[in-house]
Amino acid sequence: MLLAVAILCSVVLWTHSYNSTDIQPQPDFNLEQFTGEWYRVGWAYDHPLVIKNRNSFPISRGYLIANENGGANLTMWTMNREKTCNEDSFVYDKTETPGTFSYFSSRHKIEKDITVVETNYTDYGVVLKYKNMNKEYTQLALYGRKPEVRPEVVENFRSFALSMGFPEEAIITPTILDPCPLPQPSNVTELLR
């Protein structure tokens, strides 16, 4: 009984530690400036499997392009356990708020929002997936234009993730670059169409 109460309290605290309505997209967000190659260099996701395997996640690569509907297409390349490269593609639909997109998660079978919380466009971007603050669905990611970002950017990301209620063990900042090759930009554009 005591264990059940402790688990319930931790879930309540996690889901209420940060008010999702306070999370706003980057002011004056510019999708064209945000497009291009990105590396996922940080990740906060409070899922037991992620926490258990936190030291095995590499820095993954992706390429984002604006689509003709005002949204964006993202393709990520990541090495799987069989040592082959997975290619995951996402179509993010435009919303009324610049810097906020929506998409249907085929994995979770729900509509999710994507919010570009902060970016300077040339070095890093912080992206929140699913503001409803659900441990199973909500993720925070730090992207860099290169596989390494400045230590203060990583520390700011960590502080922000903690302020949202992610526990320290759910915050991952891998150091090893995923060996999956990123296709040349001209080929990426064709892949995303």
N, C-alpha and C positions, 0 to 999 in steps of 0.2 A: 504494500500500500504506500509506504513511504517513497519507494522508487517511482511509483506512478505519479505521485504528487510532485516530486523533483523534476521528472520529465515534463509534466504539464507546465510547471513554472518556467522551465528553461525555454519551452516553445513560446509561451506567452511573452516572456521578456524579449526573445529574439524577434518576434513579429511586431513588437511595439517599441523597440528601441529607437527606431528612426521613422519619422512620419513621411510616408511616401509622397504625400502632396507637396512636401518641401523640396523634393528633387526636381530641379528644373534643367532643361537642356542648356547647352552653351549659348550665351546671348549672341544674337546675330549669326547663328550657325550658317556656314556656307558649305553645302554639299560638294561642290566642285573642288574646293580646297581640301576637303576631307578624303576625296577619292585617291586611289593608288595602293601601293604596297604597304602592308602593316605586318608587324610581328606581335603575337600575343605574349607579352613578357611578364604579365601578372594576372592573377585570377583569384577570385574569392567565391567559393561555392561550398556551402555547408551541407554536403552530402556525405554519408558515411564511406562510400567507396572512394570518393575523391580524397577525403582525409586519410584513409588507410593507405592509398597509393600516392600520396602527395609528392614523394620524392622521385616518382617515375615519370612525371609529366615534363615533356620538353617544351621549349619555346616553339610555337607553331607559326606558320606563315599564312598570310591571306592577301587577297586582292579585292578591293572594293571599287565598283564603278557605279556612276549614276545611271539610272535607266530612263527610258523615254516617258515614263509616267510620273517622274519627279521623285521616285523612290530610289532604292539602291540594290544592287546585287553584290553579294559577298560570297567568295569561294575561299575555303580554308583547306590546306593540305596538312595532314597529320599522320605520323607513323603509328600503326596499330600494333597489337601484341604479336601478330604474325610477321612483323617486320616488313609489311608492305604499306604503301601510302594510300590513305583514305582521302577522297575528295568530297567535301561537303559543301553544298551550295544553298544559299538562302536568298529569298527575294523579300526585301523589306519595302512595305508599302508606305507611301507618303501619308502623313496625317496633316491636320490643320496647323500643327506646331512645328516650325523648323527645328530639326535636331531630334525629333521624335518620330519613330516609325512603328509599324505593326507588322506581324507576320503570324502565320499559323504554324505552330510547332507540331510536326508530324510525330515526333518522339513522344510528346506529352499530350497531344490531341487537344490543345487549347490555343487560343489567340494570345499572343504575347506582345508586349511593347518593348521597344529598344530606344533608349535615351542616350544621346551623346552628352554626358554630363559636363565634360571639360576637355578642351583640346587647344593646342597652339598651332595645330595643322602641320608643323614641320618636324616635331619631335615626338609628341605623345598624344594619346587620346584615352579618356576614361569613359567606358560604356557600361550602362546598366541594362540588364535584360530582365524584364518583368518587375515593375515597381510595386506589385501587390505584396511583396515581402513574404514569400512562401519559401520555406527551406528547400523544398523539392524543385522549385522552378527558378528562383531568383539567383542571378549571377552578376558579379561585377568583374569587369576585365580592364586591364591596362594594356594598351597597345603602344608600340613604338615604331617609328619609321625604320629603325635599325634594331638588331637583336639586343642591344644594350641601351638603357636610358640612364639619365643622371640619377645618382643615389637619392637626391632630395625628391625626385619625382616618384621613385619607388616608396619612399617613406611617406609622402603625402597620400599615395594610393593606399598604403597599409593603414594609415590613420583614418582615412575616409571609410575604408571597409570595416574597421573596428567600430567607428561611430555609428555605422548602420546596423551593428549587431552581429557581424560575422565574427566567430571566435578566431583567435590567433592561428589555430591549427588548420583552419579552412582557407587561409590566405597563402597562396602559392606564388613564389617568384622563382621560376626555374632558371638555371644557368646554362643548360646544354641546349644547343640549337637542334631542332628537329632536322634530320637529314633529308626529308622529302624535298625534292627540287621544286622550286616555284617556276612554272612556265614563263617564258618571255612575255612581256606585257601585250604584244600583238596577238599571241596565242591565247592569253587570258581573256581578252575581249571577245574572241570567237567562242571560247568555252562558256562564257556567261550569257550568251545570246540565246 
